[in-house]
Amino acid sequence: MLFICYPKCTTCQKAQKWLDANGISYELRNIKENNPTYDDLLQWHEASGQPLKKFFNTSGMLYRSLELKNKLPDMTDEEQLRLLASDGMLVKRPLLIDGSRVFIGFKEKEWETLL
């Protein structure tokens, strides 16, 4: 299982504590130091079945400063994936990848049910 997070993010810290408390082993990847690639994001997007917009950190400063709320609707999926791959701070976190399952963000009830 791959756990992608930003260590300073409080939601990521909660998710990591939850994984540890539940004895779930994972490989930790710091999204700031090791940003997901275009191919990673494409694969996870396809596996998740979620709209690509769900992969954007809409509450982040970079998202707001780039005014992506207004720009994303006019962008192709390829353009959005390339943008996400350009900076890890644009990506919603944490991401938990378990084989073909992809969890976007930390929703404790969902994780309890599915993990």
Secondary structure, DSSP 8 states (H G I E B T S, - for coil): -EEEE-TT-HHHHHHHHHHHHTT---EEEETTTS---HHHHHHHHHHH-S-GGGGB-TTSHHHHHTTHHHHGGGS-HHHHHHHHHH-GGGB-S-EEEETTEEEES--HHHHHHH-
